[in-house]
Amino acid sequence: MFPSFFKATVRQRLTLWALMVGILAALFGAAEVIGSVKLAGFARAIAAHSGATSLLSDTDAAYSRIVVAIVSEGDRRGLADDVAGIAAAMDAVAARTEGEVSARAIEAAAALREFSSKLEGDTATLREALRKVVAQRNELRVVLNGAVAGVSEALGTHIESARRNTLLLAALGLFLVTLIISFEHRWLVRPIATMATALGAPGQDAAWVSKLARRGDEIGTLGRALRAHLSDESERREAARERLASLAEEVERQEMWRACGQAFQEQIACIATALETRAAHMTSASNELSQLSGFVDQHAGAAALSSQRAASHVDQMSLSLTEIAGLLATTASEAQRTTGIADAAKTLVEEATEDGVLLREAVGSISAIVTLISTVANQTNLLALNATIEAARAGESGRGFAVVASEVKQLANRTAEATEQVRRGLDSIGTAAERITGRIGALVASVDAVEAAAGSIAELARKQDDTSRAISAGTAQAAGDVRGTAEQVEQVAGMIEDWRQTTERMAQASLDIDGQAAALRQAVDGFMNDTRAMRRA
Amino acid sequence: MTRSIETPGTAPDGGQGERGGEHGFPFIARLLHWSTAVLVLALFAVGIVMTSLGTGRWAAALHTLHKTVGVFLFVLVALRLGYRVVARLRGRWARAAGGRVIHRVLYGLLLVVPLLGLAGVSDFGGRTIYGGIELPAIWPEGAGHADALFRSHAVLAFLLVGLVTVHICLALDEYIRQPQRAEPAQAALGGAGNSSSLPGRDVS
């Protein structure tokens, strides 16, 4: 609802307040001026009325004189002056007053002039005129009194209304001023006080300041500036704190470096001292070593000779062992062959055993056939007996048959005998076969014994061979070792030679180190003295 | 509350008069508001001078002027209320309870004070205004309460002016506290959003 040019800045607000208070003050002043003008008017009216009243009262004596003279029919000579005076007073009243009073006064003056003109006339006319004059005068008095009362009433009303207006206007002005003061305190004084607090103690009231900064008036401008300033301030403070922290760190690091340097100097001094002693030790040790190395060189030459001799002996022994190994190999092959022969014999014997078994089986089968034949012979014998019986029953006709039967019976008996002989022969064959089998078994056992003996000989030869081989390998290794030893001894001799040279160089170096250590110590001492002096300074 | 939410729906109504309304209020509403303010101020000044004068030619002329302008103000306020009802235009006072109360009291006084004056005039006699128009009598003539009616008319008028000052202070307070719409983004946001909740200084 505000016009666009109105931004409620402090200046505009003050203008607005001035306008409002000014309007009120102007109204108040106008009311007061009007009231005073009116009061002056009232005073003038009252003064005029009271003057008229006093003029009227001043004519009372002349008036009573006229009335007495007319009523008592007395001397009328001096009356004209009185009437003229009264008429002049009436004119004066008419001039001082206005409105009805003035009209009445003019009427009264006219009546008096009429009365004055009739003064020389008869008494009745004069009385009539006097009655009129009296009536006019009374009316004038009444009107005058009424006017005074009206003025008083108007004055009372005016005073009351003026008081009311003054009271209300004063109350309104007071209220307006209170409002202005309280709201301006809220808009102007409190923000400024809070901003001062915020300036004094940054970090507090930050939200409040940012709220202020959104305002459009001068306080808003101030708030924005304060906010920028506060943020700058906090940034600067942060930067200072960081710088301080980094400085403290730097100091701490310097201190640490200094302590390190001190420790390092002391260590270096220690090392220099140790180096001096060590260099001295080394010099003496290298001298000793060079003496020792000469001695070791002699012994190494002797050792090389001995080892060469040992190597030739070992080579000879190795040759003999190789020969023994050849002999043992021959023995082993012989034993192998014996084993082969024994195996062949064993095969033969096994075949013979198998033959014996076959023979026994053949004897068995023949014996079965013989048994069959003997059974047939028995049955044939029985048959022949039956045939004989039948032939006997048949009688004569059966005689021939009986002869045949007996012949068959004889044949059967002979068959039985023959089979018995065959059985006996078979039994003796079986016995012979058993015996052969038994002998073959003995043969097998002896062949096995031969084989076992050959096997053990071969085993022994092989073991001997292994042993001799191991010995040979051992001797070869020993020969190699001895040769290696000889080489190593030679190498050791060379090394010792090198060593001797090295020790000589080392002695030289240790002398150098000694000098360097002395120089180092000197330098460190100087440095330490310098640093101490610097620290003291 | 409900009505103030509905207000955006009535935007077309207000949009017609929004030609110069950089603050979001329709031109008609602003015109009504400021003419009311000017009339109230003029009536207040004329009333004080008039009562100070009391009687006389000038006083009679001022009385007639006061009556005429008062009738005009009454009609204007009635029109304004009607416009408000039609446009359902509600200021931001809906959010501030104190402001809302003052708002309503101001409207009530703007209706009651002229009516009291008319009643007093009816009692006292002299309902004629400029143009020879006779105002309708709402009070029996010569009932004898003219003085009390005029006195209450004056006291309520002063109360009205006092409330107007309070209203000005509260509006300024809200205007000052609200974030300035100098930033175009914010202004665009406000323009696109709820036009009713824009700077609301719908006064009296």
Chai-1 contact restraints between the chains, C-beta under 6 A:
chainA,res_idxA,chainB,res_idxB,connection_type,confidence,min_distance_angstrom,max_distance_angstrom,comment,restraint_id
A,M1,B,H33,contact,1.0,0.0,6.0,A-B,restraint_1
A,M1,B,R201,contact,1.0,0.0,6.0,A-B,restraint_2
A,M1,B,V203,contact,1.0,0.0,6.0,A-B,restraint_3
A,S4,B,E22,contact,1.0,0.0,6.0,A-B,restraint_4
A,A8,B,L172,contact,1.0,0.0,6.0,A-B,restraint_5
A,A8,B,Y175,contact,1.0,0.0,6.0,A-B,restraint_6
A,A8,B,I176,contact,1.0,0.0,6.0,A-B,restraint_7
A,L27,B,A45,contact,1.0,0.0,6.0,A-B,restraint_8
A,L27,B,I48,contact,1.0,0.0,6.0,A-B,restraint_9
A,A30,B,V49,contact,1.0,0.0,6.0,A-B,restraint_10
A,A31,B,I48,contact,1.0,0.0,6.0,A-B,restraint_11
A,A31,B,S52,contact,1.0,0.0,6.0,A-B,restraint_12
A,I34,B,S52,contact,1.0,0.0,6.0,A-B,restraint_13
A,I34,B,L53,contact,1.0,0.0,6.0,A-B,restraint_14
A,G35,B,S52,contact,1.0,0.0,6.0,A-B,restraint_15
A,H158,B,G54,contact,1.0,0.0,6.0,A-B,restraint_16
A,S161,B,T51,contact,1.0,0.0,6.0,A-B,restraint_17
A,N165,B,T51,contact,1.0,0.0,6.0,A-B,restraint_18
A,L168,B,F158,contact,1.0,0.0,6.0,A-B,restraint_19
A,L172,B,F158,contact,1.0,0.0,6.0,A-B,restraint_20
A,L172,B,G162,contact,1.0,0.0,6.0,A-B,restraint_21
A,F175,B,G162,contact,1.0,0.0,6.0,A-B,restraint_22
A,L176,B,T165,contact,1.0,0.0,6.0,A-B,restraint_23
A,L179,B,T165,contact,1.0,0.0,6.0,A-B,restraint_24
A,L179,B,C169,contact,1.0,0.0,6.0,A-B,restraint_25
A,F183,B,C169,contact,1.0,0.0,6.0,A-B,restraint_26
A,W187,B,I176,contact,1.0,0.0,6.0,A-B,restraint_27
A,R214,B,P179,contact,1.0,0.0,6.0,A-B,restraint_28
A,R215,B,I176,contact,1.0,0.0,6.0,A-B,restraint_29
A,G216,B,Q180,contact,1.0,0.0,6.0,A-B,restraint_30
